[in-house]
Amino acid sequence: MESAESILCKVASEAVPCLRVFQISTDDELSYPMHHTKLVQPLFSSSTPSLHTMTMSGIGPMKCGALPANLTHLELKVNLVDDGFSPKDFAIFLNSAAPTLRYVVLEGIVIAFDLSEKPSAKIELPALVSLNIRYPIWGDAISYIEDLWSCIRTSALQDLTLYNLNDAELHDTMRAIQDQREQGRFAEIKSLCMEDTYMNHYTSPDYVPEEFYTADSMVDDLMMAFPKVCILMLSGDAVVSVLNLMLETDRKNVCSDTGTLWPNLQCLIVVHPQETLLRDVVLSRKAVGHPISELKIQKSRGFSDKTTDWLRRRVPKFSTSNYISRAGVVSYFLRRLFKHCLISVLRSMTGCYLNRVTTCSCPCIDWQYGGHMEDFNSN
């Protein structure tokens, strides 16, 4: 079996002007650790004008030099968290593709600051709409999230996934979002996915804010960071914690929107929900005047048909699935985002009449998963 190094050398020598998608996965990181490797020549020695999607799993970014320009979709997964790499090397790797990146997944990518090092100018990601930050369960980098956010600015970000974060890391993310908003450079998160996000301090009965918290409750922090969420996906440890927070705030604010968590929420997606808790949330949202209009659940064993029928009668759009993929949620959000943007444009066009709209190679859809609009023709 060839090593990642030999495969990358072969790729670098090829002319690939028509290559659109590049994906490579390897398990040989242990034999070729990232921190023993310097930045090498670019992955592709010739130009790649058609390349828009790159996925690398098990291969440290420092093995590949700078990214090709014009990428829109980037997924990086490192099998083991190692010593990381410097902010300077991270910038060298990312800068060429930074202006066009729209969808990014980062798993196990650790940026290591020296003790005396301070963050320099942030990498601007002006087109980035979707960011998926995944910290492997075997990692133990103390300032993983804080260091990552200190290196990037995401002014167009609207879809955010947080995986395997603890209280402090969740707070670091919310603080970074709030900082960008205060600088007037943030589009607002519309779609939020929380997977195995731990909130033990926030949800404990004897909760006392630590010095790294900026508010006295998780509700305040979430509302300051993510006030415009309309699509929410919960899985793992985040399910009970977040649904309980929603329920408690709804019960306290039956007669007022003040303090209501996510009043713009329309679509709720839950993996393995508790039946009673989910029913209570559906009722509480309706009671405060913000009913859930769409509910998708991945049922666990034992989830009763009675509850399924109950939900179907009370939620306008209700569906169940044996498996809910994060990729599907992102694709769903981007289709909704595109439809919203297109409708806004059409509404602004006065004095004309259109009886048909056709999209060709729509960058908001085709660059990632493809797919067809329900209300428009897409070729």
N, C-alpha and C positions, 0 to 999 in steps of 0.2 A: 504494500500500500504506500502510495506516495505521501510525502509530508506536505504540510501547508506551504512551506517555503518553496519546494519544487513546483507545486501547482501555480503559485503566484508568479514564479519566474517564467513559466510557460505562457501564462496569460499576458504578462508584460511584453512579450515579444510578438504577440499577434496583432494584426491590423483588424479592428472590429468596428468599422464605420456604421454598421447597421444594428449593432447590439443595443437592445432596448432595456433588457432586464438581466441583471447579474446577481447570482446567488451562490454562495460558497459556505459550506459547513464542515468543520473538522473537530476531532476530539484530541488532537495531538498537542494541545497547549502545554501540557505538563512537560513534554520533551523540548519545547521551544518557548520558554516563558517570555512574556511581554517585556519585562523590565530589563532583559539582557539585550534588547534590540533597539537600535537607533532608527530614526526616521529614514526610510529608504526612498528609492526613486518612485515616482508615481506608479500606481498599479497598472495603468495602461500607458504604454510608451507613445502610442498614436492617439489621435483625437477620437472622442466618442460622442459625436454630435447627437446621436439618437438615444443615448443611455439616460433613462429617467429613474430607474429603480435599482437600488443596490442593497443586498442583504448579506451580512457577514456574521457567522456564528462560530465561536471558538477561535477566532483570529483577532489578535489585538490590532487596533487601528494603526499603531506605530509600525506595523509590518508593511503597510500599504502606501505610505507617503500621503500626499495631499489627495483629497477627493477630486474626481472629475467635476468640471463645471456643469451646470444645468441640471443637476440631480434634483428631483422633487420628492423622492421617497427613499429614506435611509433607515435601515435597521442594523444595529450593532449589538451583538451579544458576546460577552466574554465568559468563558466557562468557569473561571476562577478569578476572584478578586485578588489582584496582586498589589504591588506598590503604587500602581497608577502612573500617570504621566503628568508633566508640568502644564500649567495653563498656556505657556508659550507653544509647546508642541501640540496641544489640543487646538489652538488657534490655527497653526500651520496646517493641520489635518483638515479642519472644517471650513476655513475661510473661502476657498474657491467655490464651494457649493452653497455657502450661507445665503446668498441673495435669492436663491430659487427653491430652497428646501421648504416643502409644505407639510410633510408627514415624517416624524422622527421617532424611533424607538431606541432607547438607551438602556441596556441591561448590563450592570456590572462595570460600567465605565467610570473609573475613579480618577478624579483630578487631584493630584497631590501638591499642595502648597508647601514650600519650605517654611520653617518657623519664622524667618524674617521677611518672607515674601508677602507682598500685598497685591490684591487683584489689580490688573491693569485695565485698559479699555475693554469693555464687554464685546463679545461677538454679536453683531446684529443679525437677527434672523427675521427680516421684515415680512417674509411670505409664509412663515410657519403658522399653520392653522391647527395642527394636531401634534401633541407631544405625549409620549408614553414613557414614564420614568419607572424602571423596574430594578429594585435592589435585590439581588439574589439572597436567599435565606441563609446561605453560608457566609455571607459577607459580614465584616465587622469594622468597616471604615467609619470612624466616629462622626466626621463632618461631611459625609458623602453628599448629602442633599445641599447643604449650605454652600459647599465649594462649587458644585455644579451650577447653582443659580447665580453665583457670583461671577460666572464666566459668560453667561448668555443673557440676551435681552430679546423678549418674544412679544413684540408689540401687536401682532395680529392673532395671537393665540386664542382659540375659542373652544378647543377640545383637549381635555387634560386627563390622563390616567396616572394614578398613584398606586404603586404596588409595594407591599411589604414595608411600609413606613411606620415608625413609632411616633409617639406624641411630639417629641422635639422635632423630628424630621417633617412631620405634617405642618407644624408651626413654621418651620423655616420656609416651606413652600408658600404658605399663606402670607408670610411677611414679604417674600420676594414679589408675589403678585401685587400686594398692596403698594409696595415701593414703586413698581412700574406704573401703577394707576396714578399715584401721586405725581409722577413725572409727566403725566399726560400722554403716555405711550402704551395704552392697553385697550384691546378691543372688547374685553370681558369674556369670561368663561361661560359658554352656553351649555356645554356637555361635559359632565364630570363623572369619572369612573373611579371608585375607591375599592381596591381589592386587597384583602388582608391588611387593612390599615388599622393600626392599634390605637385606641383612645382610652387606655386604662385610667389615666389621671383625670381626664375630662369627665368620665362617666361614673367614677366612684362616688359613693354617698358623701365621703369626707373630703371631697375635692378642694384643694387649696391651690390657687394659681402659683406656678413656679415663676421664676424671674424671666424665663424666656417666653411666657405667655403675655399677650398684649391685652387680653380681655378676661373678665371673670368667668366666662363660660364658653363652651365650644360653640354654642349658637351664635354668640357675638362674633367670634373669630371667623366662623364659616360665612356669616353674612357680610362681614367686612371684605373678605377675600373673594367670595363667589356669590355676589348678590343677584346675578342674572341667570342662574342655572335653570334651564328648561328641560334638559334630559339628564337623568341621574341613574347610574348603574352601580349596584352594590353587590359584593360577593365576599365570602369568607367572614373574617372577624368584623368587617365594617357593617354587615347587615343589621345585626341586633342593635349595635351602638347608635347608628345613624337613624334607623327607624324609631328607636326610643326617643331620640332627641326631637325628631319631627313630631311625634305624638305628644310629648310633654309640652312643647311650645304651642302646639295647636290648642291644647286644653287650657293653657294659660291665657290665650289670646282669642277666645271665641268671638268677642265683640270688637276686636281691634286688629289691624294689620301690624301694629307695632310689635316687633319681636317675632313675627311669623317667619319660620325658616323656609326660604325659597318660595316666595309667593308666585313666581313665574313658572314653577315646575308644572310641566304638562305630561311628560313621559317618564315613568318609573320602571326600571329594569332590575329585577332582583333574582339572585341565584340562591336557591334553597331557603326561602323565607319561612318563618314560623307562621302558621295559619292564623292564630289569634291576633298576633301583633300586626300582621298585614291587613287583616280585616279592620282592626282599630284605626290604622293609619288611613285607610280609604274613607272611613266614616269621619275622621277628624278633619281631613282636608276638605271634605264637603261642608262640614260644619263651619269652617272659617271662611268659606266662600272661594276656596281655591281647589276645586275637585280635580282629581287625577283623570285626565282624558284618555290616557293610554297606559296600559300596564302589561308588561311582559315578564313572565316568571319561568325559571327553570325549576321544575318540581323535584323534590326529594322523594324518596320512598315513603309511603305512608301519607302523602299529601292527599286529603280526601276529595272525592268527587263532589261532595256537598259544598265544600269551600270553593271549589272551582266553579260550580254553578252559581254560587252566591256572588262571586267576583264578576262573573260574566254578566250578571243582571245589573250590576252597579257601576261598571266601568264601560264607557262607550266602545273603546277598542281594547279588547283583552285577548291575550294569546299565551299559550304555554309551549314549552320546547324541552326536548331532552338535553339540548346543549345550546348555550348562548355564547357565541364567540365575540371577543372584543373587536375583532376585525369587522364583524357584521354590524356592531354598534357604531363604529366609526364611519363605515360606509353609509349607514342609515342617517347619521348626523349630517354628513357632507351633502347627501341628496336633499335633505331638508334645507340646509344652508343655501344650496344653489337655487332651489325653488324660491326661497324667500328673497334672495338677491335679484333673481330674474323678475319676479312679480313686482318688486319695488321699482325696477327699471321700467317695466311696461306701464306701471301706474303713472310714472313721471312723463310718459310720452303722450302729449295732448295733441288733438287735431289730426289724429290718424287712426286707422282701424287695421288690426291684424287678426286674421282668422286662422293662422297657423304659425307655430314657432318650432324650428328644428335646430338642434344643437349638434355640431360636428366636432369631435375631438375636444370635448369640453374639459378644460384643465381641472375643474373642481371635482370631476368624477373619473374620467378615463385614466388620469395619472396614477390612480391607486387601484381600485377594484373593478372599474367598469360598471356597467349597469344602465338601466333605462328609467327615465322619469315616468311617473304614473300619469302625469297630466300633459307631458310634452313628448314630441318625437325626438329621439336621440340616435344619430347614426355614427 
